[in-house]
């Protein structure tokens, strides 16, 4: 059984009932531990959404998945999120850099991908906006193990 149709059907947030069903569906996705749901969840992030609490819930539920699966999903959707949800993408990266396991998994993912230019550029832009994250971003970008 896939939960994606329920998420899509209620993503307009036309009323409180849709918001509640959307949030409940996110919870079911997280409880399923099916990592295929992470990208689906993150794809609903939108800087123009008036329901910031729902956007926070999306991130929180996505973070409950296994660390490497979460990082893989973030890396995979980064280009889409840069366009429609740059503020939420920044929140995601701030939270990643607040967590040692997430920071280490991100570093490993970049190493496995051979430090792709689009990710390096995004992290440098993130650092420009968040200079207090210098040591974390420098660690992620360093090619030393």
C-alpha positions, 0 to 999 in steps of 0.5 A: 500500500502506498501512502503517496496518493493520500499525501497528494490529495491533501497537499492543498491545505484547503481546510484544517481537515486536509492539514490533519490528514496530510500530517497523519500521512507523514506520520504513517510514512515515517513509521513505515521506515520505507526510505522511498518516502523520504524524497516524496515527503521532502518534495512537498516543502515550499517556502510559499506555504502558509503552514510553516508547522506542516513544513517543519513536520515534513522535515522532522518526520524525514529526519526519523529515517535512518541517517544515510537514507535521509542524507541520500534523499536530501542530496537527491532533491537538493536542486528541486529544493533550491528552486521552490524551497531554498529557505527550508533547504537551509533549515535542513542543512542547518539541522544536518550540521547540528548533528554529528552523525548527519554531518559525518554521513553527509561528508561520506556521501560527498566523498562517494560522489567525488565532491560534485560541483553542485553540492560543493557550491550549495554548501559554500553558499550555505556557509556564506549565509551561516558563517557560524557553521564554518567548522562543520562545512569545512569538515564536510568539504575536506577530503580527509577522512 
